[in-house]
Each structure stands twice: as structure tokens, then as C-alpha cells.
Amino acid sequence: MDNLATLGIFGGSGFYGFLDDIKEYTIETPYGQTSDKIAVGTVGGKKVAFMPRHGKNHHLVPHSVNYRANVWAMKSIGCKRVISPCAAGSLQTHVEPGHIVFCDQFVDWTNGQRKDTFFEGPVVTHVSAAETYCPDVRELAIKSAENLGLKIHKTGTVVVINGPRFSTKAESKFFTNQGWEVINMTQYPEAYLVKEMDMCPLNISLITDYDAGLVGDCEPVSHGAVMEVFKSNIDNLKKLLYEIIVNLPDAQTCKCVNTKESSRF
């Protein structure tokens, strides 16, 4: 199954399908069961794989997602790049619901509750997280969004909480005071594991709310409100993904492709 697809997409909350005329595959992994089958289809002449990270019926809460299995499955079918769209909250007033943030940094606030590396020995491997998200793919994504006239933020830091609960007001205030822009429950370890597998990670954070409501002077986030905003912007997300996919070069020319080799003693 090495050449089923060259690009993988993990669908988040409210985003459970993207491709038409698909063929589905069940991938067995050394790390257990994936969130769902992988659907493979063609977009702009490119083979694309899609998996809903929470499952088609959204039965997996963020801390229960088997991120290692999902990422390993994408690598095993030939993916070179992985796009991770997600619903996310804003921690700053200028990052408004409906905007898109292309995060270039993350802060792990998951309290060590998740399996977050493929490298557990015997070969010692230290992968740098200084620049987890691929700058080349992010630059292309930014240009694609600008071509579509979308309201975007070219950079941003996402703090990843364990969930499934949302933040307290005290926590949200702390995150805001650090200058971080985005809050989410799934970007770690997903993006980092993609990098460990020599693939290029790209995050697309679709802002749905103002977290605990402090910076937006509004009601605290609720799951229903998140889904309402996300669904109203799903068409823009699909248009953006299409624009990115058709413009992606076939070859990886960035440093991501040599991540493992450059991280070992």
C-alpha cells in the first residue's frame, strides 16, 4: 500500500468527509487501531487520503485519539505531507471567529497524558520541535488563502489542552497573557508525530469562538456554538484545501523529509 496517496488530511470536529468517488482502506498499525478507515480519492490529479481523527461518528474524545496509529497509517500508504484542519478557540481579540490561523508554533498543555513519540529506543532519537510546522507548505497555504480572499493570520501559537473540558476563565486569562493566539485539543501530538515520520505538517485552525469568553466579552465556548460556526465556514475550508492541493509540488524539497536522519546519534 506504499503508493495509495501522497497527501493526507485529518478531519476535525464537524469535518468528517472531503473526497468524492473514494475507496476506503482499513490500515493495521503497530500502534493499534486508527480512528477510522482511510478514504482515498483524487483531487486535481493528486491522490489524497482523508481520515476523521475523531471517527465518522465523532466517538473519540481528543485525549483518546490514537495519534500514533493515525499518523503511521498515513505514512504507510505513501503520504509525504499531512494537513490538519481543526476547530479552535481564539485567545486574542484580533483573531476573530471565522478567521483562519496558520499556526507555526505549539505549546503542549496536555499534561503528559498522550503517547507522543515513535522513538522509544533502542536508537536514541531527539527530534527538534523548534519548527514543527513545515514553512514551505505553510507559505503555499497562505498564498492560497490570500487568492481566495479569506481572513487569515499567517502565524500563530496554538496551546493544546488535554480536554475534553474547555478552559476555566483563569486558565484562559493565563494563556492570553502569554501572547498565544489559539487554543485547541488535538494539534499535539498529531503535528509533531507527522514531523517524526519525515512528513510535512500543516495546521489550519478555523476559529470558532473566544474560549472562556474573556477577550471577546461574550459567553464561554460551548460545543454547540463551535459546531455552528464551523459548519458555516466549511465551504471556505474545502475551497482552501482544494487550492492548496492543486498547487502543491510533487517533490518534498524542505528539511522535513530528513527529520529522522538528522535527529539520531
DAWO-V248312 format. One record per residue. N is the residue number from 1. RES is the residue in one letter. D_CENTER is the distance of its C-alpha to the mean C-alpha in Angstrom with 2 decimals. Layout:
<<N | RES | D_CENTER> <N | RES | D_CENTER>>
This chain:
<<1 | M | 23.41> <2 | D | 22.47> <3 | N | 22.28> <4 | L | 20.78> <5 | A | 17.85> <6 | T | 16.62> <7 | L | 13.16> <8 | G | 10.58> <9 | I | 8.20> <10 | F | 6.57> <11 | G | 8.05> <12 | G | 7.90> <13 | S | 11.17> <14 | G | 13.61> <15 | F | 11.94> <16 | Y | 13.65> <17 | G | 15.01> <18 | F | 14.93> <19 | L | 17.46> <20 | D | 21.23> <21 | D | 23.84> <22 | I | 21.68> <23 | K | 22.70> <24 | E | 21.07> <25 | Y | 21.05> <26 | T | 21.12> <27 | I | 20.02> <28 | E | 21.79> <29 | T | 20.28> <30 | P | 21.99> <31 | Y | 19.60> <32 | G | 20.46> <33 | Q | 19.21> <34 | T | 15.83> <35 | S | 14.44> <36 | D | 16.19> <37 | K | 17.72> <38 | I | 15.99> <39 | A | 17.20> <40 | V | 18.23> <41 | G | 19.63> <42 | T | 20.56> <43 | V | 19.32> <44 | G | 21.62> <45 | G | 23.14> <46 | K | 20.02> <47 | K | 19.03> <48 | V | 15.56> <49 | A | 14.12> <50 | F | 12.23> <51 | M | 11.54> <52 | P | 11.02> <53 | R | 9.43> <54 | H | 12.19> <55 | G | 14.75> <56 | K | 16.55> <57 | N | 18.64> <58 | H | 16.07> <59 | H | 18.12> <60 | L | 15.72> <61 | V | 15.16> <62 | P | 12.17> <63 | H | 14.45> <64 | S | 15.80> <65 | V | 12.86> <66 | N | 13.99> <67 | Y | 11.00> <68 | R | 13.59> <69 | A | 15.02> <70 | N | 11.97> <71 | V | 11.09> <72 | W | 14.86> <73 | A | 15.41> <74 | M | 13.30> <75 | K | 15.27> <76 | S | 18.45> <77 | I | 18.54> <78 | G | 18.32> <79 | C | 14.82> <80 | K | 14.80> <81 | R | 11.45> <82 | V | 8.00> <83 | I | 5.93> <84 | S | 2.52> <85 | P | 4.78> <86 | C | 5.82> <87 | A | 9.40> <88 | A | 10.43> <89 | G | 13.91> <90 | S | 15.89> <91 | L | 18.09> <92 | Q | 20.17> <93 | T | 22.58> <94 | H | 21.78> <95 | V | 18.14> <96 | E | 19.14> <97 | P | 17.83> <98 | G | 17.01> <99 | H | 15.84> <100 | I | 12.62> <101 | V | 11.41> <102 | F | 10.01> <103 | C | 9.49> <104 | D | 11.45> <105 | Q | 12.06> <106 | F | 11.14> <107 | V | 13.84> <108 | D | 13.91> <109 | W | 15.97> <110 | T | 15.57> <111 | N | 19.17> <112 | G | 18.92> <113 | Q | 18.44> <114 | R | 15.85> <115 | K | 16.52> <116 | D | 14.59> <117 | T | 16.36> <118 | F | 17.92> <119 | F | 20.83> <120 | E | 23.36> <121 | G | 26.45> <122 | P | 29.03> <123 | V | 27.75> <124 | V | 26.56> <125 | T | 23.27> <126 | H | 21.79> <127 | V | 18.56> <128 | S | 18.21> <129 | A | 15.18> <130 | A | 16.96> <131 | E | 14.77> <132 | T | 11.64> <133 | Y | 9.81> <134 | C | 12.09> <135 | P | 14.58> <136 | D | 15.97> <137 | V | 13.07> <138 | R | 12.17> <139 | E | 15.91> <140 | L | 16.08> <141 | A | 13.35> <142 | I | 15.37> <143 | K | 18.53> <144 | S | 17.34> <145 | A | 16.54> <146 | E | 19.90> <147 | N | 21.67> <148 | L | 20.63> <149 | G | 21.80> <150 | L | 18.71> <151 | K | 18.69> <152 | I | 16.15> <153 | H | 15.76> <154 | K | 15.40> <155 | T | 14.34> <156 | G | 13.41> <157 | T | 12.97> <158 | V | 10.73> <159 | V | 12.72> <160 | V | 11.23> <161 | I | 14.04> <162 | N | 14.98> <163 | G | 15.93> <164 | P | 17.03> <165 | R | 19.28> <166 | F | 18.49> <167 | S | 19.94> <168 | T | 23.66> <169 | K | 25.11> <170 | A | 26.10> <171 | E | 22.65> <172 | S | 21.20> <173 | K | 24.12> <174 | F | 23.53> <175 | F | 19.90> <176 | T | 21.18> <177 | N | 24.07> <178 | Q | 21.96> <179 | G | 20.78> <180 | W | 17.08> <181 | E | 15.59> <182 | V | 12.64> <183 | I | 12.32> <184 | N | 9.76> <185 | M | 10.11> <186 | T | 7.09> <187 | Q | 5.28> <188 | Y | 8.54> <189 | P | 9.59> <190 | E | 6.70> <191 | A | 6.22> <192 | Y | 9.97> <193 | L | 10.95> <194 | V | 9.70> <195 | K | 11.90> <196 | E | 14.62> <197 | M | 14.94> <198 | D | 15.79> <199 | M | 12.91> <200 | C | 11.25> <201 | P | 7.61> <202 | L | 6.54> <203 | N | 4.55> <204 | I | 6.47> <205 | S | 7.63> <206 | L | 10.47> <207 | I | 13.13> <208 | T | 15.17> <209 | D | 17.55> <210 | Y | 19.24> <211 | D | 18.42> <212 | A | 21.96> <213 | G | 23.56> <214 | L | 25.22> <215 | V | 24.21> <216 | G | 24.38> <217 | D | 27.65> <218 | C | 26.55> <219 | E | 26.10> <220 | P | 23.45> <221 | V | 20.27> <222 | S | 20.75> <223 | H | 18.64> <224 | G | 20.91> <225 | A | 20.43> <226 | V | 16.63> <227 | M | 17.03> <228 | E | 19.81> <229 | V | 18.04> <230 | F | 14.91> <231 | K | 17.37> <232 | S | 19.41> <233 | N | 16.69> <234 | I | 15.27> <235 | D | 17.69> <236 | N | 16.52> <237 | L | 12.91> <238 | K | 14.55> <239 | K | 16.92> <240 | L | 14.40> <241 | L | 12.61> <242 | Y | 16.19> <243 | E | 17.29> <244 | I | 14.68> <245 | I | 15.43> <246 | V | 19.18> <247 | N | 19.28> <248 | L | 17.39> <249 | P | 20.15> <250 | D | 20.75> <251 | A | 21.17> <252 | Q | 18.95> <253 | T | 21.03> <254 | C | 18.89> <255 | K | 19.23> <256 | C | 16.08> <257 | V | 18.32> <258 | N | 20.73> <259 | T | 18.61> <260 | K | 20.36> <261 | E | 23.76> <262 | S | 23.71> <263 | S | 22.73> <264 | R | 25.66> <265 | F | 29.20>>
